[in-house]
Amino acid sequence: MMHPIAERIQAEFPEGFVKAVEWRGDLAVTVSRPALHSVAQFLHDDPRMDFDYIVHVSSVDWPDDEERFEVVWEFSSIRKRHRIRLKTRVPESDCVVDSLTDIWKGANFMEREVYDMMGIRFRNHPDLRRILMPDDYDEGYPLRKDFPLRGKGWRDTFEFLNERA
Amino acid sequence: MKLEDQRTTVYKVDPEHPESATLPTLRTEELLLNMGPQHPSTHGVLKVVLELEGERLVKSTPVMGFLHRGVEKLAEDGTYHQFIPHTDRLDYVCAMYNNFAYCRAVEKLMNVTVPERAEYLRTIVAEVQRIIGHQFWLGTQALDIGAMTVFFYTFRDREILLDWFDELCGARLTTSWYRIGGVERDFTPSLLSKLRAFLDYFPPKIDEYVVFLEKNRIWLARTKGVAVISAEDAVNFGLSGPTLRGSGVDYDLRKYEAYGAYPKCEFSVPVGKNGDTYDRYWIRVQEMYESVKIIRQCLEQMPAEGSIMADVPSVTLPPKERVFTNLDSMIQQFKLFSQGFDAPPGEIYCGTEAHKGELGFYIVSTGGGKPYRLKIRAPSFIHMGAFDFMSRGYMIADAVTIFGTYDIVMGECDR
């Protein structure tokens, strides 16, 4: 028995719909990358969905998967008081996904943060620049799993540390 | 052409036809002004590049990240319990609420139910923290826009509560008092009597703060009609907390998600009308009265006895006194802190109404003791996203008001 919102999305977008998971009361719907923008538009505009509020945009790195990155949007509805998590997968070779800034203006900074931290580019984003890291930072994207979790730089010159690892 | 030649050609007037002289017109251009990163009104380290036309703001570009410490990355390297002190350093003036939001998220992930007494303790302390946050906000906002006296009054009363925190957990600001599944220690009789005394003392003091501002012409001129945002835009930008409610949107997670002991308390959610800085100020003042009400009700309803920590040995910590006397408890504590508990694979998002807005944690777990990914939904960061939109057309001096009205703290904004 699928969540009614997920059922609606599946009925509207039979090709774009990938899967729906409900866990701990949170509904997470995965859609294909080409369908993303139209699904989001539907979630925002359809009166039964009415997701007018953007909660956060996030991303997860799964280095072992074929499509490495997962971009996560969380929406909520002020009037209907329900929530949804919309997800899509992005491969590393073509790290681009549609921007949703034209639907939710608040997505602007949130998407910039995802770009800054994970290196996922957003198509049609008005101002895609780094936001938390310096503009000229060129050591990669900090939240990727291959970015070292511990010190880098001078610390790496201590040979005894490298030996132990 | 040399500079001197230019000068002579421009001002050269033909004596025969003086009316044909072309006087140089005044050159106008947009001025770019860097405000910050070291500016007292930015509550941290924030730079904003302001494009000005005269004194009007045409465009403002926030440049953030000066306080970026990589908290989300650090979370991936520690166990769930070890992350609690990191949350103190997000919004460092209101650590308790950050602890609360984080612990609630992990409890949702682990499906832990908090005992009733602990829920009341948590709600009381969270509301005390809300009062501290609003006092801090009111004092600094007024200070920023030129009303200095209120600052001394709010900070005098804030000091009482910070000392109360000190007695509760040994720290004034970086508290780390909440634990996954409960709280670290119970109230003592002295703490209870001090809190009761404060509740009697405080409401007349709020009236006192208001007297300074409500009829202050400068305050009114600088807050009424400044940084107006419509309800529709506020929702579209994802604003939350008093910044959203100021525009007339009744959205408060304390009512809507009903966590902690809030569903058992009666309180109202003040909502503004005009969406300007004054309404947001009014909401915060009203929320202080409401917080006092909530604390009173919690103190009345709270069960006198009861556990302050959920009894789930695989997740929650043993009572501190047993750790020092009982070997099994010591091992349990040690293992929970060094290896962590085994979280089920899955992902959750849990938002909590902090005094700034919706503070949320999105946690992805793949099993094991450490989060695979932890994302913090920081209200200050999202509010800064609307800064350009809200500041257009106002004066430079209003930029300070707008930072203030969001109640931003850069530690949370940059994480």
Interface residues (C-beta under 8 A of the other chain):
Chain A: W23 R24 D26 A28 D52 Y53 I54 V55 H56 S58 V60 D61 V72 E74 I78 R81 R83 R85 W104 K105 G106 A107 N108 F109 M110 E113 M117 R130 I131 L132 M133 P134 P142 L143 F147 L149 R150
Chain B: M64 G65 H68 G70 E72 K73 E76 D77 K108 L109 N111 D233 V235 N236 F237 G238 L239 V249 Y251 Y256 G346 E347 I348 Y349 G351 E358 G360 Y362 V364 Y372 R373 K375 R377 F381 I382 M384 G385 A386 F389 D414 R415
